[in-house]
Amino acid sequence: MSLAKAINEWTVWHKAAEKGKLEEMRKLWEWVKEIVTPGVLMDKLTLAKTDREYTAWQVAALMGN
């Protein structure tokens, strides 16, 4: 499942944010909205943190995306 985390605690959402893949982020968001509850969506996707405590939003900002 795309909400799973890698060893560094990154999700697919974090990686897409790092690479500036906005269309992929949008598609993932739409797909996940269909299969999980809003609480899980917030906790596991938008607010998920890396091993350095960064959210995907912070990763995107740090990378200039």
Backbone torsions as a table, in degrees:
resi	resn	phi	psi	omega
1	MET	NA	144.4	-175.5
2	SER	-68.1	-11.7	179.1
3	LEU	-87.3	-5.1	178.2
4	ALA	-66.3	153.8	-179.1
5	LYS	-108.1	146.7	174.5
6	ALA	-79.3	178.5	-178.2
7	ILE	-58.6	-30.1	178.8
8	ASN	-90.0	12.2	178.0
9	GLU	73.2	11.8	178.3
10	TRP	-81.8	141.6	172.7
11	THR	-101.1	173.7	173.7
12	VAL	-59.7	-34.4	178.7
13	TRP	-60.1	-44.4	178.1
14	HIS	-62.2	-45.4	-176.9
15	LYS	-65.2	-41.8	177.6
16	ALA	-63.1	-39.2	177.9
17	ALA	-64.2	-42.0	179.9
18	GLU	-60.5	-39.7	-175.8
19	LYS	-89.1	-2.5	179.7
20	GLY	72.6	27.6	-178.0
21	LYS	-87.6	73.7	-174.9
22	LEU	-64.7	-40.2	179.2
23	GLU	-63.9	-41.2	177.6
24	GLU	-65.1	-38.1	177.4
25	MET	-63.7	-41.2	179.0
26	ARG	-63.7	-44.6	179.9
27	LYS	-64.0	-43.1	178.2
28	LEU	-61.8	-44.0	179.2
29	TRP	-58.2	-48.1	-179.4
30	GLU	-63.2	-42.3	179.8
31	TRP	-64.5	-47.5	-177.4
32	VAL	-65.7	-36.9	178.9
33	LYS	-57.5	-29.8	-178.6
34	GLU	-76.9	-21.5	-171.5
35	ILE	-117.2	-9.8	-179.5
36	VAL	-128.3	161.2	178.5
37	THR	-76.4	158.7	179.7
38	PRO	-56.1	-37.8	179.4
39	GLY	-63.6	-43.2	177.8
40	VAL	-66.5	-39.1	178.7
41	LEU	-57.3	-45.8	179.5
42	MET	-68.3	-47.7	-175.8
43	ASP	-69.4	-43.5	-171.1
44	LYS	-93.3	-14.8	-177.4
45	LEU	-121.6	-67.0	-172.7
46	THR	-73.7	-31.6	-178.7
47	LEU	-105.5	3.0	178.7
48	ALA	-60.9	140.9	-177.9
49	LYS	-116.4	149.1	176.7
50	THR	-77.9	-179.2	177.0
51	ASP	-63.9	-18.0	177.3
52	ARG	-101.3	12.0	175.7
53	GLU	71.4	26.6	176.6
54	TYR	-95.8	137.9	170.0
55	THR	-84.2	169.3	177.9
56	ALA	-61.0	-35.0	178.5
57	TRP	-62.2	-41.3	179.1
58	GLN	-69.1	-37.9	177.5
59	VAL	-61.5	-46.3	179.5
60	ALA	-59.5	-44.6	-179.6
61	ALA	-64.2	-42.9	179.9
62	LEU	-63.6	-32.0	-178.4
63	MET	-88.5	-2.3	-179.8
64	GLY	79.6	22.5	-178.3
65	ASN	-105.6	NA	NA
